[in-house]
Amino acid sequence: MKYLLALLFCITQTFIFSQVVATFEEYNLPRGGYLNNASPADGFESGSIFLPNDYNADFDFWSGYAISADTNTTTPGFTNQYSSIVGSGANGTTHYTVGYVYDPEFIYPTGKAVGKPMIGFYVTNSTYAYLSMRDGDSFAKKFGGETGTDPDFFMLTIKKYQGGAISDDSINVYLADYRSPNSAKDYILDDWKYIDLTTLGEVDSLVMQVRSSDVGAFGMNTPAYVCFDEISTDNLLSASALYISDYALTVGPNPARESIHFNIPVKGSYSILNMQGSALWSQELHEGNHEVQVSQFPAGMYFITKDGQVAGKFSIQ
C-alpha cells in the first residue's frame, strides 16, 4: 500500500509541475509599448499557447491578438486600444495580451498541451472598452443609461473546440453587469479575474467571443477588446488523471474568497497545494465537515490532496 501511495503522490506532483504558463514577458516590450504585428509569423507564441494575429500594413490594422505592456488607463477611445484597465499584467507583471474578439477568436494550445485540459487564465477589460462602458462615447452608450437602470452587460463566452466541432459547453464571464434590480451591484470589471478552465475538459483549442446589450444596426457597439494573461496549460496528463475518484471531495464555494468547506469521508493527512506544488496548508483531519480560511491565499487554482492524492480543486478570485 505504501508503494501505491508513493506512486500516486508522484503522479500528483508531476501533474502540478507539468503546468506551463504563457506570460508574454519574453517579448521584452518597453513599458507603454505594444506589438500588433507578428509578421513574418501568423501569430504570437508564449508558454504552450499560440495566439493568431493578422496585420495589414497599409492601414495599420490588426485582428486576433496583440502583445502589450501599455499602462494607459485614462485615455478614452480607439487610439488607446492596447491597454488593460489595470495598467499592467496579472499579479503586477508587465506584459499581457489584448484580444479583438468581435468575431470568434481562438486560443491554441501547442505541443504536449494539445488535447489536454486548459488549466486557467486571467481576464480583464481593456481601457478602451472600460471607459466606453463607464462614460459612453460617439459609438456606444453609457452602461445603465441616463437613469442608471438599463440592464446592460458585456460578456465573454469561452467554448472548447475538440474533434472538429465547437462544444455546447461554455464558461461565461461578465466583464460588466448592470442587470441587477439593485444598482449598487452594478459593476464593470477593473481588476484581473482568474478563470478556471478545467471544467471544459480536454480541448484542442478555445473559442473566445464577446456579447453586449448595446447593439446597433451594424452589430455590437461596445468595443470588442478583452485582455488575457498567465494562460496555463497542462502539458502531461489527461483530464481523467486529474482526480483519484476514491477520495473525490466537493469543495465550496468555488470560486472562493474567504473560506472553503468540504466533507471528508476518510480521515488522513490533507493539504492545499498551489499550482507550483507548494503546500500552503496541511493538517491531519477526521471524517466530517471542515472549514479552511483561504482569504490570504493569492488568486489562482489550488488542489486539495489526501495522503499525496489529488482529491479536489478550487479557485480563488
C-alpha positions as CSV (number, residue, x, y, z in Angstrom):
1,M,0.0,0.0,0.0
2,K,2.8,2.4,0.8
3,Y,4.3,1.9,-2.6
4,L,0.9,2.7,-4.2
5,L,0.6,5.9,-2.2
6,A,4.1,6.9,-3.1
7,L,3.3,6.3,-6.8
8,L,0.1,8.4,-6.6
9,F,2.0,11.2,-4.8
10,C,4.5,11.3,-7.6
11,I,1.7,11.4,-10.2
12,T,0.1,14.3,-8.3
13,Q,3.3,16.2,-8.1
14,T,4.1,15.6,-11.8
15,F,0.7,17.0,-12.8
16,I,1.2,20.1,-10.8
17,F,4.7,20.7,-12.1
18,S,3.5,19.9,-15.7
19,Q,1.8,23.3,-15.8
20,V,3.2,25.7,-18.4
21,V,2.2,29.4,-18.1
22,A,2.1,31.8,-21.0
23,T,3.2,35.2,-19.5
24,F,4.3,37.0,-22.7
25,E,7.2,38.5,-20.7
26,E,9.7,37.1,-23.3
27,Y,8.6,39.8,-25.8
28,N,10.6,42.4,-23.7
29,L,8.5,45.4,-24.7
30,P,9.3,48.8,-23.0
31,R,6.7,50.0,-20.5
32,G,3.9,51.6,-22.6
33,G,4.8,49.6,-25.7
34,Y,2.8,47.1,-27.7
35,L,3.3,44.7,-30.6
36,N,0.4,44.3,-33.0
37,N,2.3,42.7,-35.9
38,A,3.6,39.1,-35.6
39,S,4.9,39.1,-39.2
40,P,6.5,37.0,-40.7
41,A,4.7,34.6,-38.4
42,D,0.9,34.5,-38.3
43,G,0.7,34.7,-34.6
44,F,2.4,35.0,-31.2
45,E,3.7,32.2,-29.0
46,S,4.3,32.0,-25.3
47,G,4.5,29.1,-23.0
48,S,2.4,26.4,-24.8
49,I,0.0,28.8,-26.4
50,F,-0.3,30.2,-29.9
51,L,-2.4,33.4,-30.5
52,P,-3.3,34.2,-34.1
53,N,-2.5,37.7,-35.4
54,D,-3.4,39.2,-38.8
55,Y,-1.8,42.5,-39.6
56,N,-2.5,44.9,-42.6
57,A,0.5,47.3,-43.0
58,D,-1.5,49.5,-45.4
59,F,-4.0,50.5,-42.8
60,D,-2.0,49.6,-39.6
61,F,-5.0,47.3,-38.9
62,W,-4.8,44.1,-36.9
63,S,-7.1,41.4,-35.7
64,G,-6.8,38.4,-33.4
65,Y,-4.3,39.2,-30.6
66,A,-1.6,41.8,-29.8
67,I,1.1,41.7,-27.1
68,S,1.1,44.7,-24.8
69,A,2.9,46.4,-22.0
70,D,0.8,49.5,-22.2
71,T,0.0,51.3,-19.0
72,N,-2.5,54.0,-20.1
73,T,-5.7,53.7,-18.0
74,T,-7.1,57.2,-18.6
75,T,-7.3,58.0,-22.3
76,P,-10.6,57.1,-23.9
77,G,-11.2,56.0,-27.5
78,F,-9.8,53.9,-30.3
79,T,-6.3,55.5,-30.0
80,N,-5.9,53.6,-26.7
81,Q,-6.8,50.1,-27.8
82,Y,-3.8,48.2,-26.4
83,S,-4.1,48.9,-22.6
84,S,-5.6,46.9,-19.8
85,I,-7.7,49.0,-17.4
86,V,-5.4,47.6,-14.6
87,G,-2.4,49.3,-16.3
88,S,-0.3,46.1,-16.0
89,G,-0.4,42.4,-16.4
90,A,-1.9,40.0,-13.8
91,N,-0.2,40.0,-10.5
92,G,1.7,43.2,-11.3
93,T,3.7,41.8,-14.3
94,T,4.5,44.0,-17.3
95,H,3.2,42.0,-20.3
96,Y,-0.2,40.6,-21.3
97,T,-2.2,40.0,-24.5
98,V,-5.1,42.0,-25.9
99,G,-7.7,40.2,-28.0
100,Y,-10.0,41.8,-30.5
101,V,-12.9,39.3,-30.4
102,Y,-15.7,40.9,-32.3
103,D,-15.8,37.7,-34.3
104,P,-14.9,34.4,-32.6
105,E,-11.1,34.1,-32.0
106,F,-9.2,31.0,-31.0
107,I,-6.5,30.3,-28.4
108,Y,-4.5,27.3,-29.5
109,P,-2.5,25.1,-27.1
110,T,0.7,23.8,-28.7
111,G,3.0,20.8,-28.4
112,K,2.2,18.4,-25.5
113,A,-0.7,20.7,-24.3
114,V,-2.8,19.8,-27.4
115,G,-5.8,17.6,-26.4
116,K,-5.2,18.2,-22.7
117,P,-7.2,20.3,-20.2
118,M,-6.5,24.0,-20.2
119,I,-6.0,25.0,-16.6
120,G,-7.0,28.7,-16.5
121,F,-6.2,32.3,-17.3
122,Y,-6.7,35.8,-16.0
123,V,-9.0,38.2,-17.8
124,T,-9.9,41.9,-17.5
125,N,-11.3,44.8,-19.6
126,S,-9.3,46.9,-21.9
127,T,-9.1,50.6,-21.1
128,Y,-10.9,51.4,-24.3
129,A,-13.9,49.1,-23.5
130,Y,-14.0,50.1,-19.8
131,L,-14.2,53.8,-20.4
132,S,-16.6,53.4,-23.2
133,M,-19.0,51.4,-20.9
134,R,-18.5,53.7,-18.0
135,D,-18.9,57.1,-19.8
136,G,-20.3,56.3,-23.2
137,D,-18.8,57.6,-26.5
138,S,-19.8,58.5,-30.0
139,F,-20.4,54.9,-30.9
140,A,-21.5,53.2,-27.7
141,K,-23.9,54.0,-24.8
142,K,-23.1,54.7,-21.2
143,F,-24.0,51.4,-19.4
144,G,-27.0,51.8,-17.2
145,G,-28.3,54.6,-19.5
146,E,-29.3,58.1,-18.3
147,T,-31.2,56.7,-15.3
148,G,-28.6,54.1,-14.4
149,T,-31.2,51.3,-14.5
150,D,-30.8,49.9,-18.1
151,P,-29.9,46.2,-17.7
152,D,-26.7,46.3,-19.7
153,F,-24.0,43.7,-19.8
154,F,-20.7,42.9,-21.6
155,M,-19.9,39.1,-21.5
156,L,-17.0,36.9,-22.7
157,T,-18.1,33.4,-23.7
158,I,-15.4,30.7,-23.7
159,K,-16.1,27.4,-25.5
160,K,-13.9,24.4,-26.4
161,Y,-13.1,23.2,-29.8
162,Q,-12.4,19.4,-30.0
163,G,-12.7,16.7,-32.6
164,G,-13.6,19.2,-35.3
165,A,-16.5,20.8,-33.6
166,I,-17.3,23.5,-31.1
167,S,-18.8,22.1,-27.9
168,D,-22.1,23.4,-26.4
169,D,-20.3,23.6,-23.0
170,S,-19.2,27.1,-22.2
171,I,-17.9,29.4,-19.5
172,N,-19.5,32.9,-19.3
173,V,-17.6,35.7,-17.8
174,Y,-19.3,39.1,-17.2
175,L,-16.9,41.9,-17.9
176,A,-19.7,44.3,-17.0
177,D,-23.1,43.5,-15.4
178,Y,-25.9,46.1,-14.8
179,R,-28.7,43.5,-14.8
180,S,-29.4,43.5,-11.1
181,P,-32.5,45.4,-9.8
182,N,-30.2,46.7,-7.1
183,S,-28.0,49.3,-8.9
184,A,-25.4,49.0,-6.1
185,K,-24.5,45.6,-7.5
186,D,-23.7,47.1,-11.0
187,Y,-20.0,46.8,-12.0
188,I,-17.5,47.0,-14.8
189,L,-14.6,44.7,-14.2
190,D,-11.5,46.7,-13.4
191,D,-9.1,44.1,-12.0
192,W,-7.7,40.8,-13.2
193,K,-10.1,37.9,-12.7
194,Y,-9.0,34.3,-12.6
195,I,-11.0,31.9,-14.7
196,D,-10.9,28.1,-14.1
197,L,-10.9,26.4,-17.5
198,T,-10.6,22.8,-16.3
199,T,-14.4,22.3,-16.3
200,L,-14.2,22.3,-20.1
201,G,-12.1,19.1,-20.0
202,E,-9.7,18.2,-22.8
203,V,-9.5,20.7,-25.6
204,D,-7.9,21.1,-29.0
205,S,-8.4,24.9,-28.7
206,L,-10.6,27.5,-27.0
207,V,-13.0,29.8,-28.8
208,M,-13.4,33.4,-27.4
209,Q,-16.4,35.7,-28.3
210,V,-18.0,38.7,-26.6
211,R,-21.6,39.8,-26.5
212,S,-23.1,43.1,-25.3
213,S,-26.5,44.5,-24.6
214,D,-25.5,47.6,-26.6
215,V,-26.3,46.5,-30.2
216,G,-26.9,48.8,-33.2
217,A,-27.8,48.4,-36.9
218,F,-24.2,47.2,-37.7
219,G,-23.8,44.9,-34.7
220,M,-22.3,45.4,-31.2
221,N,-21.4,48.9,-30.2
222,T,-19.2,48.1,-27.2
223,P,-15.5,47.9,-28.1
224,A,-14.8,44.1,-28.5
225,Y,-11.5,44.1,-26.7
226,V,-10.5,41.8,-23.9
227,C,-7.2,41.4,-22.1
228,F,-5.8,38.0,-21.1
229,D,-2.7,37.0,-19.1
230,E,-1.0,33.9,-17.5
231,I,-2.7,31.4,-19.7
232,S,-1.9,28.0,-18.0
233,T,-1.8,24.7,-19.9
234,D,-1.4,21.1,-18.7
235,N,1.4,19.5,-20.7
236,L,1.3,16.0,-19.3
237,L,-1.8,14.3,-18.0
238,S,-5.3,13.9,-19.4
239,A,-8.4,15.2,-17.6
240,S,-9.2,11.7,-16.4
241,A,-5.9,11.6,-14.4
242,L,-6.8,14.8,-12.5
243,Y,-8.7,13.1,-9.7
244,I,-8.5,9.9,-7.7
245,S,-12.2,9.1,-7.5
246,D,-12.0,7.1,-4.3
247,Y,-11.3,10.3,-2.4
248,A,-13.2,12.9,-4.5
249,L,-14.2,15.9,-2.4
250,T,-16.9,18.5,-3.1
251,V,-15.4,21.9,-2.3
252,G,-17.4,25.1,-1.9
253,P,-17.8,27.9,-2.5
254,N,-15.9,27.7,-5.8
255,P,-14.5,30.1,-6.6
256,A,-13.7,31.1,-3.0
257,R,-12.8,34.3,-1.3
258,E,-12.8,33.9,2.5
259,S,-13.0,30.2,3.2
260,I,-13.8,26.8,1.8
261,H,-15.9,24.0,3.1
262,F,-15.6,20.3,2.4
263,N,-16.8,17.0,3.8
264,I,-14.2,14.3,4.5
265,P,-15.3,10.7,4.1
266,V,-11.9,9.2,5.2
267,K,-9.5,10.5,7.8
268,G,-6.0,11.3,6.8
269,S,-3.4,13.9,6.0
270,Y,-4.9,16.7,3.9
271,S,-3.0,19.6,2.2
272,I,-3.8,22.6,0.0
273,L,-1.2,23.0,-2.8
274,N,-0.8,25.8,-5.3
275,M,0.0,25.2,-8.9
276,Q,3.7,25.3,-8.2
277,G,3.3,22.3,-5.9
278,S,3.9,24.3,-2.6
279,A,1.7,23.3,0.4
280,L,0.1,26.4,1.8
281,W,-1.9,24.5,4.4
282,S,-1.7,20.9,5.9
283,Q,-3.5,19.1,8.7
284,E,-4.5,15.7,10.0
285,L,-8.3,15.6,9.8
286,H,-11.0,13.1,10.8
287,E,-14.2,12.4,9.0
288,G,-16.8,15.1,8.8
289,N,-17.3,18.7,7.7
290,H,-14.3,21.1,7.8
291,E,-13.7,24.8,7.0
292,V,-10.4,26.3,6.0
293,Q,-9.7,30.0,5.8
294,V,-8.1,30.9,2.4
295,S,-8.5,34.7,2.4
296,Q,-4.7,35.2,2.5
297,F,-4.1,32.9,-0.5
298,P,-3.3,34.7,-3.8
299,A,-5.9,34.4,-6.6
300,G,-5.5,31.2,-8.7
301,M,-6.1,27.5,-8.8
302,Y,-5.5,25.2,-5.9
303,F,-5.6,21.4,-5.2
304,I,-6.6,19.5,-2.1
305,T,-4.7,16.3,-1.6
306,K,-5.2,13.4,0.8
307,D,-2.0,11.5,1.5
308,G,-0.5,12.8,-1.7
309,Q,-3.5,12.1,-3.9
310,V,-5.4,14.8,-5.6
311,A,-8.9,14.8,-4.0
312,G,-10.4,18.1,-5.1
313,K,-9.8,21.5,-6.6
314,F,-11.0,25.1,-6.2
315,S,-10.0,28.6,-7.3
316,I,-9.7,31.9,-5.5
317,Q,-10.7,35.2,-7.1
